[in-house]
Amino acid sequence: MAAKITPQYLGGKSFFRKFVRRNIGLVYKIQTIRGFKFSGAIGDSVDNRIMVYQDYESALSSIIAREAAGTSGFLDVGCNVGWFSCLVASLPNRPKYIIAVDANSEMIDACSSNLKLNGFNAEVLLRAVGPHKDNVTFYVPRFRHSRASMGRANAEQFGDVISYSIEMSPLENLINLFPDGRCDIIKMDIEGYELEALRTVSRELFQKWVSLSWNIRFQILKAVGCQA
């Protein structure tokens, strides 16, 4: 079932809450204001906002779209349902290589589905990102998938959780998947573990990023990582 597109002017807080309560589980398929198609199901906060506004984190999306245009590599760490991967892949002068990563298998399926819906090419990896290469336990709230975390207490704030073991990779290993390690922009949102993931990146790689306008790209990463 496809949900009817809801006009943005109806998107006040009161309407938003009522809309979500009345339509939990409703499958939607929309044309976003960014020009690409998107699908999902009402219930989780990311899907809810995309459905109601046909956009997501508008100011940040505009910044990332501007900075990613014409670059070589874009890494989407914590890709969730694939909004930013689709956004970047939709650019007329999109990055040559896009890699989307998430530790949540349901988010990986959703991201892959939205990329496929638009005919976009990107590599999608089921992987946790952290300080070392290892297997870790990942916790996913049953009804709030975007709130999944490697911290059980963090996930349990949102109700019953399911858990499973998943491979963790250091951030630098993912960057090295790009040809010549050329990753111009990283979008990272991994529920408060961003700094821990960054701490293991080598000085040599940081120096390489400086030559790629690192200050601008760090602000993008920081802004996304701090989103609730």
PLY file of the C-alpha trace (Angstrom):
ply
format ascii 1.0
element vertex 228
property float x
property float y
property float z
element edge 227
property int vertex1
property int vertex2
end_header
0.00 0.00 0.00
1.37 3.42 -0.90
0.71 6.32 1.45
-0.75 9.54 0.12
1.77 12.39 0.01
1.12 14.81 2.85
1.54 18.56 2.13
4.38 20.14 4.08
2.17 22.89 5.44
0.35 20.22 7.48
3.58 19.23 9.17
3.11 21.01 12.52
4.04 19.14 15.68
0.47 18.31 16.66
-0.41 17.07 13.19
2.84 15.15 12.96
2.19 13.20 16.17
-1.41 12.42 15.20
-0.40 11.37 11.69
2.19 8.94 13.02
-0.15 7.43 15.63
-2.90 6.86 13.07
-0.65 5.37 10.40
1.81 3.09 12.22
2.96 0.40 9.82
1.63 2.14 6.71
3.94 1.58 3.75
4.73 4.72 1.76
6.37 5.46 -1.57
6.99 9.09 -2.43
8.85 11.42 -4.74
11.07 13.55 -2.50
11.61 17.26 -2.97
15.24 16.35 -3.74
14.11 14.61 -6.91
14.57 10.94 -6.03
12.04 8.32 -4.93
11.88 6.88 -1.46
9.92 4.17 0.33
9.52 2.88 3.86
6.97 2.34 6.61
5.53 4.77 9.17
6.71 4.10 12.71
10.37 4.97 13.07
11.38 8.62 13.45
13.45 8.82 10.24
10.74 7.27 8.07
8.10 9.44 9.72
9.86 12.68 8.81
10.70 11.62 5.29
7.08 10.66 4.65
5.57 13.86 6.07
8.07 16.39 4.72
9.37 14.54 1.61
12.77 15.68 2.93
15.05 14.92 5.87
17.24 17.34 7.87
16.88 19.90 5.12
19.79 22.22 5.97
22.23 19.35 6.44
21.05 17.61 3.28
21.72 20.80 1.31
25.25 21.08 2.75
26.11 17.47 2.00
24.68 17.69 -1.52
26.76 20.81 -2.20
30.00 19.42 -0.78
29.67 15.93 -2.28
29.10 17.15 -5.82
32.02 16.29 -8.08
33.99 14.41 -5.42
35.54 10.97 -5.78
34.27 9.07 -2.73
31.42 9.34 -0.21
31.20 7.10 2.87
27.85 6.89 4.65
28.51 5.39 8.09
25.24 4.61 9.83
23.33 4.83 6.56
19.99 3.92 8.19
17.26 3.77 5.52
19.61 5.30 2.95
18.53 8.94 2.78
21.99 10.47 2.45
23.29 7.71 0.18
20.35 8.28 -2.18
20.75 12.05 -1.91
24.39 11.92 -2.97
23.77 9.26 -5.62
21.06 11.48 -7.16
23.43 14.38 -7.87
24.10 15.10 -11.56
27.84 15.08 -10.75
27.67 12.44 -8.05
30.77 10.96 -6.41
32.35 8.16 -8.40
32.19 5.76 -5.46
29.57 5.55 -2.70
29.76 3.10 0.19
26.90 2.81 2.69
27.50 1.01 6.00
25.19 0.05 8.85
25.25 -2.52 11.64
21.48 -3.01 11.47
20.45 -5.62 8.90
16.96 -4.06 8.56
18.50 -0.69 7.73
20.80 -2.33 5.20
17.78 -3.90 3.51
15.94 -0.55 3.50
18.97 1.35 2.16
19.54 -1.24 -0.59
15.85 -1.13 -1.51
15.82 2.68 -1.83
18.99 2.71 -3.91
17.50 0.04 -6.18
14.20 1.95 -6.41
16.10 4.76 -8.11
18.56 2.65 -10.07
21.49 4.07 -8.06
24.79 2.21 -7.81
26.46 2.02 -4.40
28.16 -0.61 -2.29
26.15 -1.47 0.84
27.87 -3.23 3.76
26.47 -4.80 6.93
29.15 -3.77 9.39
29.65 -2.11 12.77
32.28 0.64 12.88
34.57 0.95 15.87
38.13 1.03 17.19
39.22 -2.47 16.16
38.41 -5.45 13.94
36.30 -7.83 15.99
32.83 -9.28 16.47
30.51 -7.26 18.72
26.96 -7.58 20.00
24.48 -5.19 18.43
21.10 -4.28 19.98
18.07 -3.29 17.92
14.78 -1.97 19.43
11.94 -3.97 17.87
9.87 -0.91 16.98
12.51 1.86 16.74
15.12 0.42 14.40
17.02 3.67 13.88
17.83 3.70 17.62
19.91 0.53 17.42
23.21 0.64 19.28
26.21 -1.34 20.50
25.18 -0.18 23.97
22.34 -2.32 25.34
21.15 0.40 27.73
20.98 2.91 24.86
18.76 0.60 22.81
16.55 -0.49 25.71
15.37 3.09 26.20
13.14 2.43 23.20
11.55 -0.83 24.32
12.25 -4.53 23.78
15.42 -5.29 21.84
16.78 -8.10 19.72
20.53 -8.73 19.65
22.99 -10.41 17.33
26.72 -10.65 16.74
28.20 -8.61 13.91
31.62 -7.86 12.46
33.21 -4.56 13.47
35.67 -2.75 11.21
37.87 0.26 12.01
36.93 3.39 10.07
40.29 3.39 8.29
39.61 -0.09 6.87
36.42 1.19 5.27
38.18 4.22 3.83
40.78 1.93 2.29
38.01 0.21 0.31
37.93 3.27 -1.97
40.38 3.34 -4.90
43.65 4.77 -3.56
41.87 5.40 -0.25
40.27 8.47 -1.80
37.24 9.15 0.41
36.43 12.84 0.23
33.43 13.01 2.55
32.27 10.91 5.49
28.78 11.17 6.92
28.79 9.41 10.29
25.89 8.83 12.65
26.51 5.86 14.95
24.64 6.79 18.12
27.42 8.50 20.06
30.33 6.25 19.02
31.67 8.71 16.41
34.65 9.90 18.46
35.65 6.38 19.38
35.66 5.42 15.70
37.74 8.49 14.79
40.38 7.97 17.45
41.94 5.01 15.67
42.39 6.77 12.32
46.09 7.18 11.57
47.82 10.55 11.48
48.75 9.93 7.85
45.11 9.60 6.89
44.12 12.71 8.82
46.85 14.64 7.00
45.43 13.39 3.71
41.99 14.64 4.69
43.39 18.09 5.47
44.31 18.39 1.81
40.65 17.64 0.98
39.20 20.63 2.85
38.98 18.55 6.02
37.59 21.39 8.14
34.43 21.59 6.05
34.00 17.85 5.92
34.58 17.45 9.66
31.78 19.91 10.36
29.47 17.80 8.20
30.48 14.65 10.06
30.13 16.35 13.43
26.73 17.81 12.60
25.33 14.49 11.50
26.87 12.60 14.39
25.28 14.94 16.90
21.76 14.57 15.56
19.32 12.96 17.99
0 1
1 2
2 3
3 4
4 5
5 6
6 7
7 8
8 9
9 10
10 11
11 12
12 13
13 14
14 15
15 16
16 17
17 18
18 19
19 20
20 21
21 22
22 23
23 24
24 25
25 26
26 27
27 28
28 29
29 30
30 31
31 32
32 33
33 34
34 35
35 36
36 37
37 38
38 39
39 40
40 41
41 42
42 43
43 44
44 45
45 46
46 47
47 48
48 49
49 50
50 51
51 52
52 53
53 54
54 55
55 56
56 57
57 58
58 59
59 60
60 61
61 62
62 63
63 64
64 65
65 66
66 67
67 68
68 69
69 70
70 71
71 72
72 73
73 74
74 75
75 76
76 77
77 78
78 79
79 80
80 81
81 82
82 83
83 84
84 85
85 86
86 87
87 88
88 89
89 90
90 91
91 92
92 93
93 94
94 95
95 96
96 97
97 98
98 99
99 100
100 101
101 102
102 103
103 104
104 105
105 106
106 107
107 108
108 109
109 110
110 111
111 112
112 113
113 114
114 115
115 116
116 117
117 118
118 119
119 120
120 121
121 122
122 123
123 124
124 125
125 126
126 127
127 128
128 129
129 130
130 131
131 132
132 133
133 134
134 135
135 136
136 137
137 138
138 139
139 140
140 141
141 142
142 143
143 144
144 145
145 146
146 147
147 148
148 149
149 150
150 151
151 152
152 153
153 154
154 155
155 156
156 157
157 158
158 159
159 160
160 161
161 162
162 163
163 164
164 165
165 166
166 167
167 168
168 169
169 170
170 171
171 172
172 173
173 174
174 175
175 176
176 177
177 178
178 179
179 180
180 181
181 182
182 183
183 184
184 185
185 186
186 187
187 188
188 189
189 190
190 191
191 192
192 193
193 194
194 195
195 196
196 197
197 198
198 199
199 200
200 201
201 202
202 203
203 204
204 205
205 206
206 207
207 208
208 209
209 210
210 211
211 212
212 213
213 214
214 215
215 216
216 217
217 218
218 219
219 220
220 221
221 222
222 223
223 224
224 225
225 226
226 227
